[in-house]
């Protein structure tokens, strides 16, 4: 088995030999990936089930559909995105032609998380391939079944010197990071993201960090509570809450809290039934460690609904927690599970002030029909991305960037923004020889008045 250092050296040689530069080569690679996903679809669905007990429908909806759309978008637009962009030349460089070239970085490292083990491994890889890079993919060792099939699929599809999967634990990741990469793309926790950033800084390697945080879901008194309950139930409990942009907590106008949580409770029952554990539509927590972490939160506040657990099955019932304050343990870190705390506010100014004083979340959501409050929310709060009267749906549109803000992330991707993430924008000024401004050359005596007139006439 080759070491990470040996793989990096082989990939760097492969890249500098120009193998990945042609658009046709990149498109062919994307088509190979698409066919491989189709070939291994059933095997991958089974692997995700073995990791999460996630239903086939949910895997197709939240992972396969988005990957297929991403590949289709890149194939359709790659030539346009990749071609040199001619820009208006500066008069100071007359005569010249000026261009922006989109040049691949070279050998990139993608470190993906366990919660969406297909989507979050392959979606950035699609952009990296389209941009003309070689890729080393380090999938999570926690989603062990899916990572194993991913490695098999990638090794069957691509030569190791082009795209390679390296599996292993934290020690293996540390070994990989000892190598010099041209770009690092990491999706995971803020704490690990800081470690990645510190390591990358040693070699001034550019990084993209897709992290997380406590993403609030704000509901004011003008909201349609029935629609809010349905959309929040889906967004919070899909993948058993193990979604980086899931609503982390509900922050609701105190005058409508009781009415809303009653509707929310019934909506959860409508979705998953009275006996939720046997329901094949509801996944499990990834492992015992995460289960035990989440179970401790159930002692905070008061359980309004849910709270049933099964340690053998890593099952935690969709749960609503009432009487929660920002001092409780559950409000200190991202929950990343099917537990939904309820907090109240008197006016939107409280929400805005909290946003100003704390780390900025990856996502933020507002349910409201009050246009002035919507405008105030949009202009005065800071977060990675979000929705008005919905949750999660901003991740679907490949024409908008996805990324965090401050502690919730650095950089963005999806669609063209993903392609742009994996290329260096190189400026080229192509000067012509048929004319040359002599005024710029020494000696400068008696030229000051000429340059002053020039500045006043053309640049002021």
Helices and strands as residue ranges (DSSP letters): H 4-16, H 23-39, H 41-52, H 56-59, I 60-64, H 65-82, E 85-87, G 91-93, E 96-104, E 107-111, H 119-130, E 134-138, H 144-157, E 163-165, H 170-176, E 183-187, H 190-202, E 207-210, E 216-219, H 225-237, G 238-241, E 249-253, H 257-272, H 288-297, E 302-305, E 309-310, E 315-316, E 319-322, G 329-331, E 339-345, H 348-357, E 363-367, H 371-380, E 385-388, G 393-395, E 402-403, G 406-408, E 409-410, E 412-413, H 415-421, E 423-431, G 438-440, H 448-454, I 455-459
